[in-house]
Amino acid sequence: MKKRTLVGLGMVALVLTACGGRQPLKPVQGQKLPAIPVGAPTAPTAADLMQPSIQARPERSVELLTQSRQRGNDEFELPPEAHPK
């Protein structure tokens, strides 16, 4: 039974690895790529269109807090109720 399960998992893994395509992207027949953006010298390729823009994937900021400040008064910061309803 254990060997049968391992063989089944191996088959599933093999099928999952085979389902990803590795061919270059092309427009659908009869359609063309988007128009050339204003100010761009050439039309973007399919590979260029697959790269997310900086706005779509901003870089992480790892800047540490270098100075701490005392928090100001918050008029909505109330103590917890003694006997909640």
Secondary structure, 3 states (H helix, E strand, C coil): CHHHHHHHHHHHHHHHHHCCCCCCCCCCCCCCCCCCCCCCCCCCCHHHHHCCCCCCCCCCCCCCCCCCCCCCCCCCCCCCCCCCC
